Each structure stands twice: as structure tokens, then as C-alpha cells.
Amino acid sequence: QVQLVESGGGLVQPGGSLRLSCAASGSIFTIGDMGWYRQAPGKERELVTRVTSLGNTNTNYADSVRGRFTISRDNAKNTVYLQMNSLRPEDTAVYYCNADVWTTSKIHATFWGQGTLVTVSS
């Protein structure tokens, strides 16, 4: 029905940068908020940041990433991005995107991607 596919993860040295992408496809009428979450080994999934359909992020950044990570979206492409700079070993996690979607069948639901692994290590 609706698929979210993340890309851009990988291995990076501390202090390095990565850009994650998440493209939504399928029976989409419109998309509301989109967000990035992450789950480190042995920890619960946590919010990294979210963005509204108008591109407003307000204060929706986790304290641990504020000033280093930036979320953006391209509504024409149904895609959300996460630019990650000054990466630290503690940023190592599987990163998931999600989206609040109204489908062409008038169903409103939150969809998740399959996750992409980010490893920060020297």
C-alpha cells in the first residue's frame, strides 16, 4: 500500500557526515509529518527529529543531535532527508523514518521504513 525506503547509511569516522534519505511511494494521497527515529543496540527507539508538511521543525530535535543534524523534505518527491554532521560513536544506531500518510483509500496511518544502519567508528 505505502512503502518507505531509507538509504544512505554506512560506516563513518567520528566527526564525519552522512545524509540519509527516505522515499515514500504507493497509494499516497498526501503526507503529513515525517520523522526520523533511531534505535541503538540494547536501547529503545527514540525520536531524532520530525518535520511538518510545511517544513516546520520547531523544536523537534533530540537534545543530543540539535545543532548537528538537520531534517528537510521534498514534498514533490515524497522524500525526507537527514543531514548528519559531526557524528559521534554514540550516534551509532539503526535509523528509521516514518510518515503520517493519508492514502488514496482515505486511510490515515503511520508507516515505517525498514531502517538503515549508521555506524560511527574509527
N, C-alpha and C positions, 0 to 999 in steps of 0.2 A: 504494500500500500504506500508507505513512505519509508524511504531509506536515507540514513545519514552515513556518510563515509568520510572518515578522517584520514589525513595524510600529513606527512612532514615530520614525524617523529624520528628518533635515532639517537646515536651516541654523540655527545658533545663534551668538550672540556669545560671545566669551571671557568666562568667569565665569558663563555661563548653565547651564541644566539641561535635560535631556531624559530621557524614560522610554521605553525600548524594551520591546516585548512580543514574545513568540514563542509561538504556539499550535500544539500538535501535534494532529493528527487522523488518522483512518484506522483500520486494523486493529491497534489497540493493546490489548495485554493489561496491560502495566504498563511504567512508565518508571523507569529508574534515575537515574544522574547526568544533569544538564542543565548546559549551559555556554554561555558567550559567548566568541567569538574575534573578532579584528579583523585587517584587512589594510589597511595604508596603501599609497599608491602607491609602487611600487618596492621594497616590503618584503615579507617573508614573513608568512604568517598567524601570529598569536601568541595565546596564551591570555590572556583578560582575567580571567575568574573562572569557577568551577564550583560547583555545589551538589548535595548528595546528595538522595536521595529523602526523607530525613527532615529536610531543610532545613539540613543541616550544611555550612558553607562552610569550616570550619577556617581554614587559611591560604591558601586557594586564590584569592588575588588577586595579579595582577601588581603589582610594586612601584610602577609608575608610576601606578596607579589606586587603590591602597589608601588608604582614608580619604575618597575622593571618590565612588567607585562602590559600589553595593550591589546584590547579586543576591538575588532572592527567587523563590518559586514557589508556585503554587496547584495542588495535585495534583488537586483536583476538576475543574479546568478544563484540565488538562494544559498549563499555561502557565507560562513562566518570564519574569521581568522583569529589567531592568537600569536602575536609577535612577542617572543620571549627573549629578553636581553639579560645580560649579567647573570647567567644561570649559575645555580649553586647545586652542590650534591644533594641537598635536601629537596630540590625540585624534581628529583627522580621519581617517576610515577607513571602509571597509565593515565593518559588524558582522554577524557570523554567529552563529546559535545552533545548538547540536547537542544530541542526546539519545540516550542508550543505551536502546533500546526492545526489549522482548520482544513480538512480535506474537502475534496470536491463532492464527497458524500455527506458533507455537513457534520462530520465528526470532529470534535475537538479533543486532541490528545497530545501528550508529551512523548516525543520519540527520542531515542538514544542511538548514538553511533556505537561501533564495536570497540572503540578505543585504539589509541596509538601510544606506543611505549616511548618515553623520553628518559634517557639515561645520561646523567651528568657525572662524569668521572674522568680523572686523568690517567 
